[in-house]
Amino acid sequence: MPCMDSSGGLTERAKKMLAAMARPAALSEVAGKTGIPLYRVRSAGREVVDAGLVTEQKDGAYVLAEAGRAAVSRAPGKV
C-alpha cells in the first residue's frame, strides 16, 4: 500500500493527504492543497478509505475518521 511504509507507518504522501482531509474535502481539493497529482490522490484515497483512516461522505467529500486522526497524531514528523 503506497500510503503505508514497510514498517506499517504512514508515508509522507499519506500524512499530507490526511492533514488536508482534517476538514471535509473533495479529492481535487486535496490534490490542490498538497501538490500531489490528482491521479495519485484518487488511488491513495481508495487505500485510506479501505484502511478505515478516511470516510467518504455522500456529497463526495472525504474526511478523517477517528483512526485517521489517531494515525496522524502519532506519526513521526507529522505535517
N, C-alpha and C positions, 0 to 999 in steps of 0.2 A: 504494500500500500504506500504510494508516494507521500501520503500525509504523515506517515509514521517512519521513524528511522529504525535501524537494525535492533536497537535496544527497546523499542516499543514507545519511545518518546515522540513528541510532535516535531515535524520538520519545520524549518524556518518559514516555508510557504504556508504550512498549516497554521502556524502561530499568527501570521499576518492575516490570513483569511478569517480565522476565528475572532481576532480582535476587530476586524471590520464587520463582523456579524453580531457584535455586542448589542446593537440595535437592529431591528428587522431591516434587511437589505436584499434587493434583488441581486442575482449573480453578476449582472452587468455593473451594478454599483460597487460590488466587492472588487471586481476587476479594476474599476476606475480608482478606488481608494488605495489599492495595494500595488498597482502597476503590473499585476500578474495577468498574462494574456487570458482572455475570456474562455478560450477552449480548455485551458488548464484549470481555470476556476470551475468550469462545468464538470470536468472529470473529478476533480478533488471534492466538489460539492456532493457528488453522489457518495463518495467514500466517507465523508464526515457525517452524512445523514445515516448511512449504513452502520457506522460505528457508534451512533447514538450521541454524537457530540453537538449536532445541529438538528433543528427541526425545520421542516418546510411548512409555511403557513399557506392557507388556501388562496391567498392573493399572490402567491409566487415569491413572497419574501422568505428569507432564511434568517433564523435567529438561534443564538446559542442555547442549547439545552443545559441543564444543571451539570451534566457530565462534561460538557464543553467548557463551562465556566471553571470547573474544578481542574480540568486539564491545563487550561491557560494559566491559572493561578499557581500551579505547581511546576510549570515548565521553566527550566533554567533559561535565563536570558530572555524572559518574557518581553513581549512587544509592548 
